[in-house]
Amino acid sequence: MTVQVMLISPALNAALREARFDGDAPLDAAGIRRAGAVAAGVPEADRYLRGPSERCAGTADALGLRAGPEPAVRGWDMGRWSGRRLATVSAAEPEAVSAWLTDPSAAPHGGESLFELRARAGRWLEALESSADGAGRRVLAVVEPAVVRAVIVGALALPVEAFWRLDVAPLTLTALSGRSGRWNLRCGQQLSPVPRPAV
């Protein structure tokens, strides 16, 4: 059965601006304003979901979505690195960061490896396909950028290393349509702000 899965990456917050590993920080005022400004550009769906992070919850709220939390699309578990700056961790643990960036099975932070993240994202996508019915073929989820990247890598059967070559900007829409083994991708569509009425 053909399914359309639309993924929106959350608005910026302080953690993203400071290049921190996800620490479940909420949106700041600027992120809320930006998400609210593009709310009218969000496509309709049969089901609305979101990652359980505060950033995804705040983005979904600012977009006006009644999206329930979905644990299967939680952000990448960074273990003891969560909330820390990449530059700080790189200076303190250069070998560990190098392993994390080059070995998809490595999890020096004690959280998930890239392989584990991709597998989790793939299981979620497969579950959506198998549970889709006439009323649930269009699913929209607000999820962390790492989850968007992992879904793309798994759906298109790309080498897992391609994960590091994908950029997912804040408040962009990535859409997959099709079914297992035959997904089409539309990525990086910017949600457009509502035009101001002429005075």
C-alpha positions as CSV (number, residue, x, y, z in Angstrom):
1,M,0.0,0.0,0.0
2,T,1.3,3.4,-0.9
3,V,2.0,5.7,2.0
4,Q,3.1,9.4,2.2
5,V,5.4,10.2,5.1
6,M,6.2,13.9,5.6
7,L,8.9,14.9,8.1
8,I,9.3,18.4,9.4
9,S,12.6,19.3,11.2
10,P,12.1,21.4,14.3
11,A,12.9,25.1,14.6
12,L,16.2,26.3,15.9
13,N,16.9,26.6,19.6
14,A,20.0,27.5,21.6
15,A,21.4,23.9,21.5
16,L,21.4,23.9,17.7
17,R,22.9,27.4,17.5
18,E,25.7,26.4,19.9
19,A,26.4,23.0,18.1
20,R,25.5,21.0,21.2
21,F,24.5,17.4,21.2
22,D,20.8,17.2,21.8
23,G,20.0,17.8,25.4
24,D,16.2,18.1,25.0
25,A,16.3,21.9,25.2
26,P,13.0,23.8,24.4
27,L,12.5,26.3,21.6
28,D,13.5,29.8,22.4
29,A,11.3,32.9,21.5
30,A,12.9,33.2,18.1
31,G,12.3,29.5,17.2
32,I,8.6,29.8,18.3
33,R,8.2,33.0,16.2
34,R,9.7,31.4,13.1
35,A,7.6,28.2,13.4
36,G,4.5,30.2,13.9
37,A,5.3,32.3,10.8
38,V,5.3,29.2,8.6
39,A,2.4,27.3,10.1
40,A,0.1,28.0,7.1
41,G,2.6,26.2,4.9
42,V,2.3,22.9,6.7
43,P,0.6,20.3,4.5
44,E,-2.5,18.4,5.7
45,A,-2.2,14.8,6.8
46,D,-4.3,12.0,8.2
47,R,-2.1,11.5,11.2
48,Y,0.2,13.9,13.1
49,L,3.1,12.7,15.2
50,R,6.1,14.2,16.8
51,G,9.3,13.2,18.5
52,P,9.1,13.4,22.3
53,S,11.7,16.1,22.7
54,E,10.8,19.6,24.0
55,R,12.0,21.0,20.7
56,C,9.7,18.8,18.6
57,A,6.8,19.5,21.0
58,G,7.3,23.2,20.9
59,T,7.6,23.2,17.1
60,A,4.5,21.1,16.7
61,D,2.6,23.5,19.0
62,A,3.9,26.6,17.2
63,L,2.8,25.1,13.9
64,G,-0.7,24.5,15.3
65,L,-0.5,20.7,15.1
66,R,-2.2,18.3,17.4
67,A,0.7,15.8,17.2
68,G,1.1,13.0,19.7
69,P,4.5,12.0,21.0
70,E,6.0,8.9,19.2
71,P,8.9,7.3,21.1
72,A,10.1,5.5,17.9
73,V,11.1,8.8,16.4
74,R,12.9,10.2,19.4
75,G,16.2,12.0,18.7
76,W,19.5,10.2,18.5
77,D,20.5,9.0,22.0
78,M,23.9,10.6,22.6
79,G,24.4,9.1,26.1
80,R,26.8,11.1,28.2
81,W,27.5,13.6,25.5
82,S,23.9,14.9,25.6
83,G,23.8,18.6,26.1
84,R,27.5,19.1,25.7
85,R,29.1,21.2,22.9
86,L,30.7,19.3,20.1
87,A,33.9,21.4,20.3
88,T,34.2,20.6,24.0
89,V,33.8,16.8,23.5
90,S,36.1,16.9,20.5
91,A,38.8,18.6,22.6
92,A,38.4,16.2,25.5
93,E,37.8,12.9,23.6
94,P,39.3,13.3,20.1
95,E,39.6,9.5,19.5
96,A,36.0,8.9,20.6
97,V,34.6,11.6,18.4
98,S,36.7,10.3,15.4
99,A,35.3,6.8,16.0
100,W,31.8,8.1,16.2
101,L,32.2,10.0,12.9
102,T,33.8,7.1,11.0
103,D,32.5,3.9,12.4
104,P,28.7,3.4,12.2
105,S,28.8,0.7,14.9
106,A,30.6,3.0,17.4
107,A,28.8,4.5,20.4
108,P,31.6,5.9,22.6
109,H,29.0,8.1,24.3
110,G,27.1,5.2,25.7
111,G,24.0,5.9,23.6
112,E,23.0,4.6,20.2
113,S,25.3,3.9,17.3
114,L,24.4,5.2,13.9
115,F,23.5,1.6,12.8
116,E,21.1,1.5,15.8
117,L,19.5,4.8,14.9
118,R,19.0,3.8,11.3
119,A,17.5,0.5,12.3
120,R,15.1,2.2,14.7
121,A,14.0,4.7,12.0
122,G,13.6,1.9,9.5
123,R,11.4,-0.1,11.8
124,W,9.2,3.0,12.4
125,L,8.8,3.5,8.6
126,E,7.9,-0.1,8.1
127,A,5.4,0.0,10.9
128,L,3.7,3.0,9.3
129,E,3.4,1.2,6.0
130,S,1.9,-2.0,7.6
131,S,-0.5,0.0,9.7
132,A,-1.7,2.4,7.0
133,D,-5.3,2.1,6.0
134,G,-7.7,4.3,4.0
135,A,-7.6,6.9,6.8
136,G,-3.9,6.9,7.6
137,R,-2.0,7.0,4.4
138,R,-0.6,10.5,4.9
139,V,1.5,10.9,8.0
140,L,3.2,14.1,9.1
141,A,5.8,14.0,11.9
142,V,7.9,16.7,13.5
143,V,11.2,14.9,14.2
144,E,14.9,15.8,14.9
145,P,17.2,16.3,11.9
146,A,19.2,13.1,12.7
147,V,15.9,11.1,12.5
148,V,15.1,12.6,9.1
149,R,18.6,11.7,7.9
150,A,18.3,8.1,9.2
151,V,14.9,7.6,7.6
152,I,16.2,8.8,4.2
153,V,19.3,6.5,4.4
154,G,17.2,3.5,5.3
155,A,14.3,4.2,2.9
156,L,16.6,4.7,-0.1
157,A,19.0,1.8,0.9
158,L,21.9,4.2,0.9
159,P,25.2,3.3,2.5
160,V,25.0,4.3,6.2
161,E,27.9,6.6,5.7
162,A,25.7,8.8,3.5
163,F,24.0,10.0,6.8
164,W,26.9,12.4,7.3
165,R,26.5,13.9,3.8
166,L,22.8,14.9,4.3
167,D,22.0,18.4,5.7
168,V,18.5,19.0,7.1
169,A,17.7,22.6,7.7
170,P,15.3,23.8,10.4
171,L,11.6,23.9,9.5
172,T,12.0,22.1,6.2
173,L,9.8,19.4,4.8
174,T,11.1,16.0,3.7
175,A,8.5,13.7,2.0
176,L,8.7,10.1,1.2
177,S,6.0,8.4,-0.8
178,G,5.7,4.8,-1.9
179,R,6.3,1.6,0.0
180,S,9.0,-0.7,1.3
181,G,11.7,-1.1,-1.3
182,R,10.3,1.6,-3.5
183,W,10.3,5.0,-1.9
184,N,10.5,8.3,-3.7
185,L,12.0,11.3,-2.0
186,R,11.3,15.0,-2.0
187,C,13.7,16.7,0.4
188,G,14.5,20.1,1.8
189,Q,11.3,22.0,0.9
190,Q,11.3,25.2,2.9
191,L,8.0,25.9,4.7
192,S,7.0,29.3,3.5
193,P,6.0,32.2,5.8
194,V,2.5,33.6,5.5
195,P,2.5,36.6,3.2
196,R,1.6,39.9,4.8
197,P,-1.6,41.4,3.6
198,A,-1.2,44.5,1.4
199,V,-2.0,47.8,3.2
